[in-house]
Amino acid sequence: MAETPKHAHHVGVRGTVESEEYFEKRQLQGGVAGWILLAGLGVAYVISGDYAGWNFGLGEGGWGGLMVATIIMAIMYLFMVFGLAELASTISTTGGGYAFARRAMGPWGGFITGTAILIEYAIAPAAIANFIGAYVDSLIGLDGWYVYLFFYLIFVGLHIFGVGEALKVMFAITAVAVFALVVFVIAAIPHFDPGNLNNIPVDTSAVGSSEFLPFGLIGIWAALPYAIWFFLAVEGVPLAAEESKDPAKDMPKGIIGAMLTLIVFAAAILLVAPGAAGSDLLKDSGNPLVEALEAPLAYDGQNLVSGFVNVVGLLGLIASFFSIIYAYSRQTFALSRAGYLPKILSITGKQKTPILALVVPGIIGFVMAVFNQGDLLILVAVFGATISYVMMTLSHIILRFKEPDLERPYRTPGGVVTTGIALVLAVVALIAGFLVDPRVLIPTAIVYAIFIAYFGLYSRKHIVATAPEEEFELIESAESELH
């Protein structure tokens, strides 16, 4: 199967124009997602963050530090989502954040954003696989690489089978996982004691330390990457643009609806779980909701509700695992179709699903999962995410000034002030990851730099000018030549 059709030809430095045959091999199934399914997809991306991962922030900032960090990150995400709702209603392609940055800042901006998102989406399922292992272990006593491999094979396989089916299955799983969160909150509330929130020993050497902030003011900053885990990947909803029914109307409703739902869950879980079991018990847990219900301060041992939350909590983790696999495949597909990554990655099979775009990042994620360091993998995913947040909020601001007359079916409340606040908070969050563990992020930054070098030396000279994310550039250059 040829990677580039013989009759593709070059159009100067702007890239190559590919034949219809090229795009026929790279088609997604359209019209399968309305706004409710998109909102479900947004919640599905993130819901695992309520079941595990957030609690490592208790060990960095104490309950008070994590609470303040969560409020700051909720503001960042909400304001960014308002900006993304506008961008997604205006630029409706599978490229998502990469397409927005491509339009605002050219090919370099597109590549830097798209690759950052790819790091986030390739590594987040690896972290989730580790938490799935912890939940499976507490259920049936099995944990290890073979558990991770089993889940990767099943869910990558399901996506290869077809997107309409996958999105509907994901929506059903997410609905059950949401129900389990409600059951957890109701079961934990009778054991809630405000004194349990601040039971982590105070580090008296830290500046500004107290019961509320046991690790001092710096603890708020160190807790930011784990507060992000409550919301990480909601920005992936625009990746379903080419498969949605009416992106201009459905995208804003879907992504904003998902975000508001996630804020409610984050507030409930952050208050009730440590309040029932004690923050000190949960700060290192791989399955904090189950441990919260079985804690001495709560039900003291295994019980019917903890068993239910364990089984269905596994579904919550699976929902995010399943949906972020969808997200990384669409990001890989879009970057490959446009020539930023090797073009072979975007070829779609009989079911109109991008097979290699599903498999290759899956192999990378599985290898990372084998190290079984969920807390450190969160940092790597957050590193990629926060770079993309800086770039996407910047894209919204630039496009407001660069293309003021662009048709915008949805407009961000507060305009560039809203996305400007999100931009500043995203920069703060990016720096916070290095505060927690620079040893993890420096190698990640090196891998990112290698990607950028590949683009600079090779792929920017092979961009497909007729890809949906690139076509506006062709139109603009044609218009300027006419004038």
N, C-alpha and C positions, 0 to 999 in steps of 0.2 A: 504494500500500500504506500503510494508515494506521499511524502510529507508535503511537498509543494507541487501543484499541477504544472505541467510543462509550459502552459501558456500564461503563467503569471509573469508580469513584467515590472520593471522598476520605474518609479516616478521620482527621480532625483533623490534628494535626501529625505523626502517626506515618507518614504517607505515603499512597500510593494502593493500592487493591486492584484488581488487573488480572483480566480475564476469562481463561477457559481458552484462548480464541483467541490471546491475547497470548503465552502460554507454548507453544502449539502451534507458533508461528512461531519459537520459540527453544529447540529441543530438540537435544541432542547424542546421538550413538549410544552406547548403554550396553553394558557387559559385554564390551569388546574387549581389556582388558588384565589379565593376571594379574601376580603379583609379579615374575616373571623379566623380563617385558616392561617393568615399571615400573623395575626396577633398570637395565635396558638404557637406558631413557629418561633416567634420572638420569646415567648415564655419557655418553650421547650429548650431553646439554646441555653437558657440561663438556669433553669430550675434546679439543676444539680448543685448550684452554688448555695442553695438553701439547705441541702442535705449534708454537705461536707465541704471543707476548704476555708470558709469564712472564719471558722473558729481558731485557725492558726493566728489570726489577728489579736486574739485575747492574749497570746503569749508575747506579742510585740508591744501592745499598748494598754493591756488590761481592758476591762469592759468599757470604761470611760473613754479610753483612747480609741477603741474600735467604734464606739457609738459616734463620737465626733467625726471620725474618718468616714463612717458610712453616710452621715448627713452631707458631708462635703462632696463625696463621690456621687450621691443621689442627685445633688444639684448639678454636678458636672454632666452626668448622663442625661438628665431630663433636658437640660439646655442644649446639649449636643443632639439629642433625638429630635427636638424641634427643628434644628438646622437640617438634619438628615431627612426629615419628613418633606421639607421643601425641595431639597436636592433630588430625592427619590421620585417625587412627583414631576420633576422637571426633566431629569436625565434617567430614563427608565431602561437601563440595560443590566445584564447579569454582572457587570463589572463592579457594581456597588461603589464602595469608597474609592477604589482605584479609578473608576470612570469619572467620579466627581473631581478628584485631584488632577486627573489627566486633562479635563476641560479647563480647570482653573490655572494649572501650573505646567502644562505641557507633559511630554513623555517622561521626563525625569521625575516630576511630581507624582505622576501616575504609578511609575515603577516603585518608587520609595514607599508609597502608601500601600500598594497592592502586596508587596513583599512583606511589609510589616504585618498586614492582616493575615497573610499566609503563615507566618511564624506563629501568630496567636492561634490560628485555627488548626494548625498541624499539631501543636503541643498541648492545647487545652484537652483534647480527647485522651491524651496520654495521662494527664493528671487525673481525669475522671476515671480512667481505667483502673488507676491505683485505688480510688475510693470505691469503685465497684468491687474490687478484690477484697477490701476491708468489710464491705457489707455481705459479700458471699461467704467470707470467712466466719463472720458472726452467725450466719445462717446455717451453713453446712460444714464449716471447718476446712474449707479449701481456699488457698490464696497462692498466687505465683504466676509466672509467665504464661502458663498454659491457660489460666483463666482469662488473661488479657487477650491472648491469641484467639480463644474461642469467641469472645465478644467482637473483636475486630473482624473476624471471618464472617460471622453472622450478619453484622450490620452493614459492612461494606457490600456484602452480597445482596442484601435487601435493596440497597440503593441502586445497584447495577440492574436489578429487576425492573425498576420503574418509579418515576417521581410521584405521580398521582397517588399510587398505592402507598408509597413511603410517607408522604405528607399526612395522609389520613390515619395511618397506623400511629405516626408520631403524635398527632393531635389527640387520639384516644389514650395513648400512654400518658401524655401530659395531663389530661383531665383527671386520670386516676391519681397521678402523683400530686396534683393540686389538692384533691380530696384528702390524701394522706397527710398533707401539711396542716389542713384544717383539723383533722382528727388529732394530730400531734399537739397542736396549740390547745385544743379543748382538754386533752388528757393531762397536759403539763400545768395548766393554769391553777388547779387546786393546790399544787405544791410550790407555787410562786412565792418567793420571799425576797424582798428588795436587798436584804443583807447578803444573799448569795451572789449578787452581781459583782460585788467588789471584794471577793474573798481571796484574791491573789496577793501574796506577800509583797509589801511595798519595798522598792529599792531606794533606800534613803539617800544613796549617793547621786541619784538622777535629779537634774534640775527640775523643780516644780512638781516633784513626786507627792502623791497623796493616795488615799484609798481609792479614789475615783480614777487617778492616773498613776498606777503603781510604778510605771517606768518613766514618769515625767512627761514633759511636753513633747519631747522627741518621739515618744511612743505613739502619738497621734499620727505623725508622719510615717513611722515604720509600719503602722497598721493599714495605711492606704491601699497597698496592693491586695490585701485580703478583703478589705471593704469592697474593692472593685469586683471581687469574685461573686458578690451578690447580683451583679448586673452584666458582667463580662459576656460579650457576644450578642447582646440585643441589637447592636448596630449591624448585625448580619441580615436583618430582614430584607433590605433592598437587594440582596443577592438573588432573591426570588422574583425580581421584576419581570423577566422575560417569560416566567411561568405563571404570572398572575393575570387575573381577568381584566382589570382596569387599573393599571399602576397609578395613574394620576389621582384617582379617588381612594383606592384601596391601601396604597403604601402609607400615607399619613395616618389614616385610622388605625391600621395594623400596628405600626411601630409605636405610636403614642399609647395605644391601648395596652400593648405588652408592657411598656415602661411603667405605666401607672400601677398595673397589677404587681409588678416586681417590687416596687417601692413598698406596697402594703405587706407583701411577704417578708421582705427584709426586716421591716420594723417589728413584725410579729415574732419572727424567729430569734432575732437579736435580743429581744426583751425576755421572751418566755423560756428559751432553752437554758441560758446561763442562770436565769432567775429560779428555775426549778432544781437544777443540778449543782450549781456553783461554777463560776468561770474557771476556777483553778482545775477542776476535773476535766473540762472540755478542751482546754487550750492545745492539747497535742493529739486529740482523738481523730481517727480515720472515719468514724461513723457517729458524730456527736449527737444526733437526734435519738438514736437507739440508746446510747450511753446515758443521755439525759433522763430518759424514762426509767432506766434500770439502776440509776444512781441511788446510793444510800439515802440521800436527801429527798428523793422522789419515791418510786415504787419499790426500791431496794431488791433488785433481782429481775429475772426474766418474767414477763407477763404477756397477756393477750395483746394489749395495745402495742407494746414494744415489738412483739413479733410481727404485727400487722405493719407497723411503720418500717420495720426492717425489710420485709418483702416488697412493700410498695415503694419504699425509699430507693430500693434497687431500680424500680421502674423510673423514678425521677432522675436517677443518674443515667439510666439508659436513654431517656428522652433527650438529654443534653448531648450525650455521646453520639447518638443516632443523628441528631440535627446538626451538630457541628461538623460531622463527617460530610453531610450535605453541603454545608457552607464552604468547607475547604475545597471540595470538588468544584463548586461553582466559581470560586475565586481563581483556582488553578486553571479551569476551563477558559475563563475570560482572558486571563493574562496570556495563556498559550494561543488562543484563537487570534489574538492581536499581535502575536510574535514576540512578546516580552519574555516568555519562557519557551522551551522547545515545543514546536508546533504539534508534534505527535501526541502531546498530553491532552489536546482538545478534541481528538477524534471520538465521535459518539457511536454507540452500538445500535442494534436493532431497536432497543427500547428508548432510543434518544437520550441515553445517559452516558456521561463521559467516563469511560471505564478506567483508563490510565490515571485520569485526574482523581479518581476515587482510590485507586490502589497504591500509587507511589507515595503520597503523603501519609497513607495508612501504614505503610511499612516503616516510614520514619518515626511516626508516632508510637508504633508498637515497640521499636528498639528503645525509644526514650522511656516508655512505660516500664520496661524490664528492670530499670534501675530502682524502681519503687520509691521515688522521692516526691510524693505528691505536692508537698509544700514548696519545694524548689521549682518544680515544673510550673506551678502557678506563677511564680516570679517571671519565668521565661515567657509564658503566655501574656502576662500583663505588660512586659517590656514591648512586645510586638504591638499589643493593643494600644498602649498609650502613645506610641509613635504615630499610629494611624489616626488616633483621636486628634492629635495636634494638626496633622495634615488635613483631615476632613473638616474640622471647624475652620481652619484657615481657608480651605476651598470655598466654603460658604461665604466668608467675608470677601474674598477676592472676586468671586462671581457677582456679588451684589454691586461691586464697583465697576468690574470689567464688562459685564453684560447686564446693565440695569433694565433693558427692555426685553430680556428673555421671558417667555411665558412661564409664569409660576402658578400652577393650579392651587398650590397651598403656600402660604407665606408664614415664615417663622414669627411668632409674637415677640416683639422687642427687636427684631431684625439682627443687625450685626452686634448689638450690645449683648444679646443673649448668647450668641456663639463666641463672642469675645471673652466672656466670663468662663465659658466651657474650655476655651483654648488655654487660658492662664492656669486653670485647675488641672488640665491634662499635662501641662509642663511640670507642675508640682508633683503629680502622680508618677510621671516618668522618672524623675530624680529619686523619688522615694524607694523604688526598687533597688537601686544601687546602695541605698542606706541599709537595707536589710541584709543583702548578701552579694557583694560585688563579684565574688568568685564564680557565681552562676551566670551573671549577666555579661561579664567581659567576654567569655567564649561565645555567647549568643551574639554579641555585638560584632565579633570577628566573622561569624558565619554570615551575618547580615551584610557586612562589608564585602565579603566574597560575592554574594548575590549582586551587589551594586557594581562591583568590578566587571562581572559577567555582562551586565547590561551596558556599561560604558564601552567595553571593548568589542562586544559582539551584537547583542540582540537589538540595541537601538538602531542598528543599521538594517535590521530585518523586520521592522514593524509593518504589520499589515494595514495599509492605509484605508482599506474598505471594511475593516472590522467595525461593528456598531459604535464602539467607544472612540474610534478614530475618524469616523466619516465626517463629523462636523468640521474637522481641520481641512479636509479635501474641499468641502463646500466653501469655506471661508477663503481658501487660497484661490479657488476658481473665480469667486466673486471679485476678489482684489485684482486678479488678472484682467477681468472684464472692465473694471473701472480704470 
